[in-house]
Amino acid sequence: MSEHILVPYDGSAPSKDALEYALEKFPNADITALYVVPAPEGYWGAFDDGGEQATDADEARDRGRTILEEAVETAADHGHDLGTEVTTGQPDREIVEFADGEYDTIVIGSHGREGVSRVLLGSVAENVVRRSPVPVAVVR
């Protein structure tokens, strides 16, 4: 039975490193790259115009699909097929919910930040590590 690996992918250098790592370390796994379209939330999200928001969301999803095409090409260069998914929401929450029950491991890139609490992990990666129901490999 093949492993199922989830790689959150946004086209950034850390997400590219995470994908490369997953392709090299899990050559026989089924790998899926996930792009999360950030959704407005809270106070400011309540003031968005519904029609304009739908258009922006469609454009953001299209942009996500374009970014994922690059990931598919990278996987093909490694002789690997890659599944892709686009979802909308808070990135850390969506990654954790998406992985629950479907994936064996999450491989995520780390965004280093200034300050004591963010020396090792970016906020999305940190929250995924804290909340994930499956093992998480953070690629730095």
C-alpha positions in Angstrom: 0.0 0.0 0.0 1.4 3.4 -1.0 1.9 6.3 1.4 -0.1 9.5 0.8 1.9 12.7 1.2 0.4 16.2 1.3 2.6 19.1 0.3 1.1 22.6 0.9 2.4 24.6 -2.1 2.2 28.3 -2.8 5.1 28.7 -5.3 7.4 30.2 -2.6 11.0 28.9 -2.3 10.2 27.0 1.0 7.2 25.3 -0.7 9.4 24.3 -3.7 12.0 22.9 -1.2 9.3 20.9 0.5 8.0 19.5 -2.8 11.6 18.5 -3.9 12.1 16.9 -0.5 8.9 14.9 -0.7 9.7 13.8 -4.3 13.2 12.6 -3.2 12.3 11.0 0.2 9.0 9.4 -0.8 9.6 8.2 -4.4 6.8 5.6 -4.3 4.2 7.7 -2.5 1.1 9.3 -3.9 1.9 13.0 -3.5 -0.7 15.8 -3.6 0.2 19.5 -3.8 -2.4 21.7 -2.0 -2.8 25.4 -2.7 -4.9 27.3 -0.2 -6.6 30.5 -1.3 -6.6 32.7 1.9 -10.2 33.8 2.7 -10.9 37.0 4.5 -12.2 36.4 8.0 -13.3 38.3 11.0 -14.1 42.0 11.1 -12.8 43.0 7.7 -14.3 39.9 5.9 -17.8 41.1 7.0 -17.4 44.2 4.8 -16.5 42.5 1.5 -19.0 43.0 -1.3 -20.4 39.5 -2.2 -20.1 39.9 -6.0 -16.7 41.4 -6.0 -15.5 38.7 -3.5 -16.7 35.9 -5.8 -14.8 37.3 -8.7 -11.7 37.8 -6.6 -12.1 34.2 -5.3 -12.4 32.8 -8.8 -9.2 34.7 -9.9 -7.4 33.5 -6.8 -8.4 29.9 -7.5 -7.2 30.3 -11.1 -3.9 31.7 -9.9 -3.6 28.7 -7.5 -4.1 26.3 -10.4 -1.4 28.1 -12.4 1.0 27.9 -9.5 0.2 24.2 -9.1 1.1 23.6 -12.8 4.6 24.5 -11.9 4.6 21.9 -9.2 3.3 19.3 -11.6 6.2 20.1 -14.0 8.7 19.8 -11.1 7.2 16.3 -10.3 7.4 15.3 -13.9 11.1 16.3 -14.0 11.5 13.7 -11.2 9.5 11.1 -13.1 6.6 11.4 -10.7 2.9 12.1 -11.1 1.5 14.7 -8.8 -2.1 15.3 -7.7 -3.2 18.8 -7.1 -6.0 20.4 -5.1 -7.1 24.0 -4.5 -9.1 25.0 -1.4 -10.2 28.2 0.3 -9.9 29.2 3.9 -7.3 29.9 6.6 -4.2 28.1 5.3 -3.2 26.4 8.5 -6.7 25.2 9.3 -7.3 24.0 5.7 -4.1 22.1 5.6 -4.8 20.2 8.8 -8.5 19.5 7.8 -7.5 18.4 4.4 -4.9 16.0 5.7 -7.1 14.4 8.4 -7.9 10.8 7.4 -6.6 11.0 3.9 -2.8 11.5 4.2 0.0 9.7 6.1 2.4 12.7 6.3 2.5 16.5 5.6 5.7 17.9 4.1 5.7 21.7 4.6 8.2 24.4 4.0 9.2 26.7 6.8 9.2 30.5 6.6 11.7 31.8 9.2 10.6 34.9 11.1 12.2 37.4 13.3 11.7 37.2 17.0 11.9 34.5 19.7 8.7 32.7 18.9 9.3 32.5 15.1 13.0 31.7 14.9 12.4 28.1 13.7 9.0 28.1 12.0 6.6 30.4 10.2 3.2 30.8 11.7 1.4 28.5 9.2 4.0 25.8 9.6 4.0 26.2 13.3 0.2 25.9 13.6 0.2 22.8 11.2 2.8 21.1 13.4 0.8 21.9 16.6 -2.6 20.7 15.2 -1.9 18.0 12.6 -3.4 14.6 13.2 -0.6 13.1 11.1 3.2 13.4 11.2 4.7 16.7 9.7 8.1 17.1 8.1 9.2 20.7 8.1 11.7 21.5 5.4 14.0 24.4 6.0 
